[in-house]
Amino acid sequence: MLLTGHSMPDAKPFLERIRHEFSQKDFVLDGQHFTVTASFSMTDYAPEMTVKQCLQSVDEALYQAKAGARNEASWSQ
């Protein structure tokens, strides 16, 4: 997701709300109930960064989130 016009401090609670909502939702498939969790990452984009650098930064943050525990969010700056 690309979130423009927001600072990292503004965007963190937004991303945490999405992560929390995923974990609270009860899904039903073929009569079976289940829940899901999600790991998210976020990075600050600087004008001097290339798209590749930005994606690499956010990808590294996602690996950190997944390495710590599932259902986590990680921030790269």
Backbone bond lengths (Angstrom), bond angles and torsions (degrees), N, CA, C in turn:
res aa  C-N    CA-C-N  psi(-1)  N-CA   C-N-CA  omega(-1)  CA-C   N-CA-C  phi
1 M - - - 1.435 - - 1.524 106.66 -
2 L 1.289 116.22 136.28 1.454 121.62 175.74 1.518 107.25 -105.56
3 L 1.309 115.36 118.42 1.461 121.56 -178.00 1.523 107.37 -113.89
4 T 1.307 116.12 108.68 1.459 120.18 -177.56 1.520 110.94 -104.17
5 G 1.321 114.34 156.43 1.453 119.34 176.47 1.514 114.97 78.63
6 H 1.334 116.82 15.09 1.463 120.96 -179.31 1.520 109.15 -132.14
7 S 1.320 116.15 143.37 1.457 120.67 174.98 1.523 108.55 -82.32
8 M 1.336 115.91 166.16 1.471 120.11 177.42 1.525 111.15 -57.43
9 P 1.341 119.37 -45.76 1.473 118.37 178.92 1.531 113.05 -60.48
10 D 1.330 117.93 -32.44 1.467 120.84 177.04 1.519 111.77 -74.42
11 A 1.319 116.49 -36.74 1.459 120.94 -173.97 1.530 112.76 -79.06
12 K 1.322 118.34 -29.87 1.469 120.88 -177.58 1.526 113.16 -56.78
13 P 1.336 119.23 -49.84 1.468 118.34 179.11 1.533 112.59 -62.77
14 F 1.313 116.99 -34.16 1.464 121.46 177.85 1.526 109.88 -61.75
15 L 1.330 116.61 -48.60 1.455 120.98 -179.93 1.526 111.35 -65.55
16 E 1.317 117.20 -38.17 1.462 120.60 177.86 1.530 111.25 -64.60
17 R 1.329 117.28 -37.79 1.475 120.01 177.44 1.519 110.51 -63.29
18 I 1.333 117.74 -41.96 1.464 120.78 178.37 1.528 109.90 -62.52
19 R 1.335 116.63 -46.84 1.461 120.91 179.87 1.531 110.52 -59.68
20 H 1.323 116.18 -44.83 1.466 120.81 -179.95 1.533 110.94 -63.15
21 E 1.312 117.63 -43.94 1.469 120.91 -179.76 1.522 111.10 -61.30
22 F 1.329 117.72 -39.89 1.465 120.35 175.87 1.516 110.12 -56.85
23 S 1.314 117.26 -46.83 1.465 120.95 -174.35 1.528 112.65 -70.58
24 Q 1.322 118.30 -20.57 1.463 121.91 -178.17 1.526 113.60 -93.37
25 K 1.305 117.28 -14.20 1.467 122.04 -175.07 1.529 110.73 -77.94
26 D 1.323 115.71 133.38 1.456 122.01 175.97 1.527 107.74 -99.51
27 F 1.318 116.20 119.95 1.460 121.27 179.23 1.516 109.33 -103.05
28 V 1.326 116.12 151.26 1.457 121.32 178.08 1.528 107.94 -129.88
29 L 1.325 115.29 128.40 1.463 121.31 176.97 1.516 107.67 -138.86
30 D 1.309 116.32 120.77 1.470 121.78 -177.63 1.522 112.03 52.84
31 G 1.331 116.22 39.35 1.454 121.40 177.40 1.518 114.93 80.84
32 Q 1.308 117.59 -3.46 1.458 121.89 179.82 1.525 109.77 -97.40
33 H 1.330 116.82 129.64 1.460 122.30 178.10 1.526 109.42 -91.48
34 F 1.310 115.79 139.20 1.459 119.70 176.46 1.524 109.93 -154.18
35 T 1.303 114.89 161.96 1.461 121.58 175.61 1.522 108.36 -120.24
36 V 1.300 115.85 162.17 1.458 121.16 176.94 1.522 108.74 -130.04
37 T 1.292 114.90 156.87 1.459 120.79 172.29 1.522 107.16 -124.80
38 A 1.303 115.38 164.21 1.459 119.87 -179.78 1.522 109.70 -142.19
39 S 1.299 115.48 145.82 1.453 121.59 172.89 1.519 107.61 -109.63
40 F 1.318 116.19 134.94 1.456 121.88 -178.01 1.516 110.03 -126.68
41 S 1.302 115.30 157.30 1.459 120.00 172.14 1.517 108.89 -138.02
42 M 1.306 114.21 161.16 1.456 119.78 -177.73 1.521 107.87 -148.42
43 T 1.314 115.28 145.43 1.453 120.25 176.28 1.521 109.22 -138.94
44 D 1.295 114.97 155.75 1.464 121.48 174.79 1.519 108.59 -85.56
45 Y 1.295 117.83 129.88 1.457 121.54 176.75 1.523 108.80 -93.00
46 A 1.313 115.84 127.62 1.459 121.63 177.09 1.531 107.85 -107.90
47 P 1.317 117.56 140.81 1.473 120.51 -177.06 1.535 114.04 -54.16
48 E 1.330 117.42 -28.66 1.463 118.90 -179.00 1.530 113.04 -80.86
49 M 1.327 117.50 -5.71 1.464 121.92 179.27 1.516 110.58 -79.96
50 T 1.323 115.29 145.54 1.456 119.61 169.67 1.528 107.65 -82.93
51 V 1.298 117.15 164.79 1.464 120.51 176.43 1.525 109.32 -60.30
52 K 1.321 116.52 -40.63 1.465 120.73 179.53 1.529 110.94 -60.75
53 Q 1.312 118.20 -43.11 1.464 121.45 178.43 1.524 111.54 -63.94
54 C 1.308 116.20 -40.93 1.463 120.55 179.34 1.534 110.48 -63.78
55 L 1.328 116.84 -46.34 1.456 120.29 179.69 1.529 111.33 -65.50
56 Q 1.320 117.30 -36.55 1.458 120.49 177.64 1.526 110.66 -64.83
57 S 1.313 117.12 -40.81 1.458 121.72 179.24 1.524 111.55 -62.82
58 V 1.306 116.26 -46.14 1.468 119.64 -178.76 1.529 110.53 -71.23
59 D 1.332 117.46 -32.79 1.453 121.17 177.30 1.530 110.97 -65.87
60 E 1.325 117.19 -41.42 1.462 121.17 177.01 1.530 110.98 -62.51
61 A 1.320 116.60 -40.19 1.469 120.37 178.36 1.526 110.58 -65.36
62 L 1.332 117.15 -35.90 1.466 120.00 178.87 1.527 110.51 -66.82
63 Y 1.319 117.78 -41.12 1.462 120.05 176.51 1.525 110.60 -61.05
64 Q 1.331 117.89 -36.70 1.467 120.97 177.10 1.527 110.44 -64.23
65 A 1.321 116.19 -42.34 1.465 120.09 179.19 1.521 110.98 -62.92
66 K 1.321 116.80 -42.74 1.461 120.62 -179.12 1.519 112.05 -71.75
67 A 1.329 117.36 -32.73 1.468 120.65 -179.04 1.526 111.50 -70.67
68 G 1.332 116.72 -34.23 1.460 120.46 -178.94 1.508 111.28 -68.76
69 A 1.269 116.76 -58.50 1.465 123.89 179.39 1.517 106.89 -173.09
70 R 1.274 115.90 157.57 1.462 119.38 177.08 1.526 109.02 -71.49
71 N 1.312 115.23 162.04 1.464 121.09 179.43 1.519 110.51 63.39
72 E 1.316 116.52 48.87 1.456 123.44 -177.45 1.524 109.99 -126.17
73 A 1.303 114.38 164.12 1.455 121.45 171.99 1.521 107.25 -126.93
74 S 1.316 115.75 143.55 1.450 120.54 -178.99 1.521 108.72 -134.05
75 W 1.307 115.53 144.14 1.473 121.59 -175.82 1.521 110.34 -118.83
76 S 1.285 116.61 132.69 1.454 121.64 175.87 1.514 108.63 -116.45
77 Q 1.326 116.20 140.28 1.452 119.08 178.57 1.495 110.83 -132.86
